[in-house]
Amino acid sequence: KEYTADVVVIGAGGAGLAAAVTANQEGASVIVIEKMPKVGGNTILAGGALNAVDEGSETAIANKDSVELHYTQTYEGGDKQGDQELVRTLVTNAWDGVEWLQSLGMEFKEGTFTVLGGMWPRAHKPVEPVGTGFFNAYQNYIDSNENIDLYLEVTAKEFIVEDGKVVGVIAEGKTGNKITLHANNGVVLATGGFGQNVEMRQEYNTLWANLDESIKSTNHAGATGDGIIMAEAVGAELVQMGNIQLLPMGDPETGSLSGNIEMGVENRIFVNDEGNRFVDEGARRDVMTTALFEQPNSHMWVILDSHDYPTGDEVNNFNESINQLVKDGRAFKGDTLEELAEQIGVDPANLVKAVEGFNTHVADKSADEFGRTLYQDPIDQGPYYAGARIPTVHHTMGGVKINTDAQVISTTGDIIPGLYAAGEVTGGIHGANRLGGNALTDTVVFGRIAGASAAQAK
Ligand code: ADP
């Protein structure tokens, strides 16, 4: 079968659909192909919150936040490896992205908060759980507009190149049938990362001792790096492929973020299997994960109390209540810390000491021995809760090189005509460590830029 559109988008995750909607708003006809049976990719599994500073707003002023601070923290938080122009583009267009999402009907909660490893309270939390709010808004746009079509279970295989320009995509349908997609203006590559591709992880990883299959991932099954391989085949430069982000928050069985009992980053501590704290729980993601790898069994417990769970029916990001998690044996509950320690098999005296030490710093807001300054409530109201967590592969920060117009750059430093990319498939924005809350911002900001650039191209 053959299809033609002005813009062909590969991948129906956050970046792909932001690009598709934008290209259509710019007047282009659009076809999106998605290899999985549903939209969403990693984006729908994410916490859902995105960093953006509404410069000069009451919230930003109250938090002493600014676009400049967002820039500095993003750049420095990535060990200054990110491309400065791309980082600048990310932060200056972030709030505009939120307003655009609102114009599509997406709703956000009041105020802002800090994401794990996000370093500052500048994340906007959607009303709908995890990343579903994005996709309800995008799907609604697709359903109610002309000339924008989405095909599921269609896998892109290679680009069609004519005279050095990308003019289409060869894809495969569910039964292995060949599908040819012609793009009048351009192709947007938005296939996400390679967190589930163990071979690629091992080939490229430079930050961790080992990322073989023993290390699980938060990612959806389709995060296999297809787009990176396709882009490389047409001469795209790959940048910072070794920069792979892990989180210390994986479910011990699956590696996913589900079952995480933390409700916010302020009120919980991490203890190892001996019941001792070992890291600033408000630190960078790489710092926390590195510390976790050094603990016995590379295994830890998230400990908190009833401040975040007044009734036990409150749900986490995945719509799981703590009562249910306890019932399922995925979390533990004790009326006292000693009882909790008993249940999870850690030394009760150590756990009590860890919590008491933490509470003295909560009381006077002073930095503790790990440098933690992130506090809200003490841990002193039973019942107490614990949930197990392990290191897990979360985000691949390297990928296809782009410029600020989301055009893909070749190994010779030239623009590859007709090819645009956005989201996790790209590299060089987040450097060595991505701030929590910046990935969804990346999908919206660069997705929109890629969609607009492709729509306007000739
Ligand atoms: P991002 O956050 O960058 O948007 P996501 O992981 O959310 O990344 O989305 C990427 C999407 O691209 C996923 O839904 C994934 O299944 C899809 N995808 C990956 N490879 C292909 C491919 N070869 N053809 C079509 N879709 C693909």
Residues whose N, C-alpha, C, O or C-beta is under 5 A from the ligand:
A	BS01	ADP	I10 G11 A12 G13 G14 A15 G16 I33 E34 K35 M36 K38 G40 G41 N42 T43 V154 T155 A156 A190 T191 G192 G222 D226 A422 G423 E424 V425 T443
